[in-house]
Amino acid sequence: MGRQRTLSIFSPRSPVVVMGLVFLGGYLEFDHAQSWGVRGLPATVVGGVGSVYTVWCWLGRTLQARSWAVIDRGPNLALIGIPTFAFALFGGGIYYLFGVPKWVVLPFGLISAVHALVLFAGFFSLPKWWGPRWFRSGEYKKDFKGAPPQGALTTLIDSYVEDAPAVLSQEEVRREFGHVAEPVVQWKGGWVRDPDTDEQDHALARKGTVEGTLAWYPQGLGFAATKREDSLRGKATVVTVPAGEITGVEVVPARAGADGRPRRGFWMRSPFRRLVVRTASDAHVFDVARGRAPQVAAFIKEQAGQLT
C-alpha cells in the first residue's frame, strides 16, 4: 500500500480537532465561565487558537500548513467553519476579560461576519472563489502525489465495504503454526513495521504500525493484523516467531525501536512501552495495548524457556 501524506483526525493540526476545540471553548464560555469567575477566558483562549490556525492555513507556507487542503471537509472547516466562530469568540473574550474598547473588538466581529456570509453563500459548501490564491489555483496538489489522501471517516467506511483478502491474517498465522485451533493467550496491539517513519499507512493507522493481535501459540509467538487492516491494506499481515528461535525478550520505552531509542513525535504513536522479541537474525517490535508489554515479556520468557 502506498504511503499517504495526510492529517490524522487526532492530529493537533487537524481542522476537525481545532473545530472541536472551538466548540468546546464556546460551550465552556456560555455555560460555565461566569459561574467559575473566568468570564472571557475560555473564549479568548480557543478563539485565539482558532484565529491563529486560520491565518496559518491561509498562508500555507509549509507542507503541514497546506495538508488540510486535501483531506475530507478540510477546506470547509479551515477556511469557513473555524474562522466564523473563532474570531467572534476571540473578540468577545478579550472584551470581557480585559475590558478593551468596542472599536478594538469590531474588526474581529467583521471578520467573523464575512466568513458567515461566505458560509451561507456557498450553502454549506466552499465557493470556488474563496480561499488563498495557492489553494484556488490548485498549487497544493503538486505537494501530494497520487490520489488525494482519505480522511479517517472515509477510511473507516472503506474498511467495511472493501473486499478482504482471500486469506485473512488470523487464518494465515494459524496456518503457519500448523492449523492450531486457538492461541493459548492473546493481547491487542500492533506490529511496528517501521519505528522511524512519520507517515501512516492510512488515516486510521498509527505511524509505522499495523493494528492487530499478538498471541502465544504452543509453537511460539504470532501476530495477525485485524480484518479491517486486511481490507485496507489489501493483503494479510502476519509475523511468526517460533519459540525455539527466540533469543531475547525485552521492553523498550514508548516510541522506541529495537535499539531502545525513542523516536521524536508522540502524535499517532502508542504512549506505552514497547515489546521487542529477538531472534538470531532479526528483532520484532510490537505495541501492546494498555501498557502490558512488561507482563507479556515475562510470559514469553517463561514459555520460551520451558520449550527450549
ChimeraX attribute file (.defattr): number of C-alpha atoms within 10 A of each C-alpha:
attribute: neighborCount
match mode: 1-to-1
recipient: residues
	/A:1	9
	/A:2	9
	/A:3	11
	/A:4	18
	/A:5	23
	/A:6	25
	/A:7	26
	/A:8	24
	/A:9	18
	/A:10	16
	/A:11	14
	/A:12	13
	/A:13	17
	/A:14	22
	/A:15	29
	/A:16	22
	/A:17	15
	/A:18	23
	/A:19	20
	/A:20	14
	/A:21	20
	/A:22	27
	/A:23	19
	/A:24	14
	/A:25	22
	/A:26	22
	/A:27	14
	/A:28	19
	/A:29	23
	/A:30	14
	/A:31	11
	/A:32	14
	/A:33	18
	/A:34	13
	/A:35	10
	/A:36	10
	/A:37	9
	/A:38	15
	/A:39	20
	/A:40	25
	/A:41	23
	/A:42	24
	/A:43	33
	/A:44	27
	/A:45	19
	/A:46	27
	/A:47	29
	/A:48	21
	/A:49	18
	/A:50	26
	/A:51	23
	/A:52	15
	/A:53	22
	/A:54	23
	/A:55	14
	/A:56	16
	/A:57	25
	/A:58	18
	/A:59	15
	/A:60	19
	/A:61	11
	/A:62	10
	/A:63	12
	/A:64	16
	/A:65	16
	/A:66	22
	/A:67	23
	/A:68	24
	/A:69	23
	/A:70	20
	/A:71	22
	/A:72	17
	/A:73	15
	/A:74	19
	/A:75	22
	/A:76	19
	/A:77	22
	/A:78	26
	/A:79	25
	/A:80	26
	/A:81	22
	/A:82	27
	/A:83	28
	/A:84	26
	/A:85	25
	/A:86	34
	/A:87	30
	/A:88	24
	/A:89	31
	/A:90	25
	/A:91	24
	/A:92	23
	/A:93	25
	/A:94	22
	/A:95	18
	/A:96	15
	/A:97	15
	/A:98	11
	/A:99	11
	/A:100	14
	/A:101	10
	/A:102	11
	/A:103	8
	/A:104	12
	/A:105	18
	/A:106	14
	/A:107	14
	/A:108	20
	/A:109	19
	/A:110	14
	/A:111	16
	/A:112	23
	/A:113	17
	/A:114	13
	/A:115	20
	/A:116	17
	/A:117	13
	/A:118	21
	/A:119	19
	/A:120	13
	/A:121	12
	/A:122	12
	/A:123	10
	/A:124	13
	/A:125	15
	/A:126	19
	/A:127	16
	/A:128	10
	/A:129	9
	/A:130	15
	/A:131	18
	/A:132	13
	/A:133	12
	/A:134	15
	/A:135	19
	/A:136	13
	/A:137	11
	/A:138	10
	/A:139	12
	/A:140	16
	/A:141	17
	/A:142	8
	/A:143	11
	/A:144	17
	/A:145	10
	/A:146	10
	/A:147	9
	/A:148	15
	/A:149	21
	/A:150	21
	/A:151	20
	/A:152	20
	/A:153	13
	/A:154	14
	/A:155	19
	/A:156	16
	/A:157	10
	/A:158	15
	/A:159	19
	/A:160	13
	/A:161	11
	/A:162	15
	/A:163	12
	/A:164	19
	/A:165	15
	/A:166	10
	/A:167	11
	/A:168	22
	/A:169	24
	/A:170	20
	/A:171	15
	/A:172	18
	/A:173	24
	/A:174	20
	/A:175	12
	/A:176	15
	/A:177	18
	/A:178	10
	/A:179	11
	/A:180	15
	/A:181	11
	/A:182	12
	/A:183	16
	/A:184	11
	/A:185	12
	/A:186	16
	/A:187	18
	/A:188	16
	/A:189	27
	/A:190	26
	/A:191	26
	/A:192	25
	/A:193	15
	/A:194	14
	/A:195	19
	/A:196	15
	/A:197	11
	/A:198	16
	/A:199	19
	/A:200	21
	/A:201	20
	/A:202	26
	/A:203	25
	/A:204	22
	/A:205	19
	/A:206	20
	/A:207	25
	/A:208	20
	/A:209	24
	/A:210	28
	/A:211	24
	/A:212	26
	/A:213	23
	/A:214	27
	/A:215	21
	/A:216	23
	/A:217	23
	/A:218	16
	/A:219	19
	/A:220	21
	/A:221	23
	/A:222	22
	/A:223	29
	/A:224	28
	/A:225	25
	/A:226	20
	/A:227	21
	/A:228	19
	/A:229	24
	/A:230	26
	/A:231	19
	/A:232	22
	/A:233	20
	/A:234	16
	/A:235	18
	/A:236	22
	/A:237	22
	/A:238	22
	/A:239	16
	/A:240	20
	/A:241	20
	/A:242	17
	/A:243	22
	/A:244	14
	/A:245	14
	/A:246	21
	/A:247	16
	/A:248	15
	/A:249	20
	/A:250	19
	/A:251	21
	/A:252	20
	/A:253	16
	/A:254	20
	/A:255	24
	/A:256	21
	/A:257	23
	/A:258	22
	/A:259	10
	/A:260	15
	/A:261	13
	/A:262	17
	/A:263	16
	/A:264	11
	/A:265	10
	/A:266	12
	/A:267	14
	/A:268	21
	/A:269	20
	/A:270	20
	/A:271	15
	/A:272	17
	/A:273	22
	/A:274	30
	/A:275	29
	/A:276	23
	/A:277	21
	/A:278	18
	/A:279	16
	/A:280	9
	/A:281	7
	/A:282	11
	/A:283	16
	/A:284	18
	/A:285	24
	/A:286	26
	/A:287	30
	/A:288	24
	/A:289	18
	/A:290	13
	/A:291	17
	/A:292	17
	/A:293	23
	/A:294	16
	/A:295	12
	/A:296	22
	/A:297	19
	/A:298	13
	/A:299	15
	/A:300	20
	/A:301	17
	/A:302	11
	/A:303	18
	/A:304	21
	/A:305	13
	/A:306	10
	/A:307	11
	/A:308	9
